[in-house]
């Protein structure tokens, strides 16, 4: 399902997808920006609230970071372990 978000100032689509994948949000296809500068992502509706803070905090670079590093940074920012995240998300790591 295509869901609209505010476009981050410094968007790097590849990095954003990696950041979202690191927290368990699967993005189908490529992100795109419409003529009104809205960001659209093809994700499931139930992942919208999980994706919003990641998109808001996204600050893209030209060099995509290692997904494991992104995951570790997100967990550290949240102050939880990988196991705790898996429990909160209802899955396994």
Secondary structure in CASP SS format (residue, H / E / C, confidence):
PFRMAT SS
TARGET T0000
AUTHOR 0000-0000-0000
METHOD secondary structure of the structure
MODEL  1
X C 1.00
X E 1.00
X E 1.00
X E 1.00
X E 1.00
X E 1.00
X C 1.00
X C 1.00
X C 1.00
X C 1.00
X C 1.00
X C 1.00
X H 1.00
X H 1.00
X H 1.00
X H 1.00
X H 1.00
X H 1.00
X H 1.00
X H 1.00
X H 1.00
X H 1.00
X C 1.00
X C 1.00
X C 1.00
X C 1.00
X C 1.00
X E 1.00
X E 1.00
X E 1.00
X E 1.00
X E 1.00
X E 1.00
X C 1.00
X C 1.00
X C 1.00
X C 1.00
X E 1.00
X E 1.00
X E 1.00
X E 1.00
X E 1.00
X C 1.00
X C 1.00
X H 1.00
X H 1.00
X H 1.00
X H 1.00
X H 1.00
X H 1.00
X H 1.00
X H 1.00
X H 1.00
X H 1.00
X H 1.00
X H 1.00
X H 1.00
X C 1.00
X C 1.00
X C 1.00
X C 1.00
X C 1.00
X C 1.00
X C 1.00
X C 1.00
X C 1.00
X H 1.00
X H 1.00
X H 1.00
X H 1.00
X H 1.00
X H 1.00
X H 1.00
X H 1.00
X H 1.00
X H 1.00
X H 1.00
X H 1.00
X C 1.00
X C 1.00
X C 1.00
X H 1.00
X H 1.00
X H 1.00
X H 1.00
X H 1.00
X H 1.00
X H 1.00
X H 1.00
X C 1.00
X C 1.00
X C 1.00
X C 1.00
END
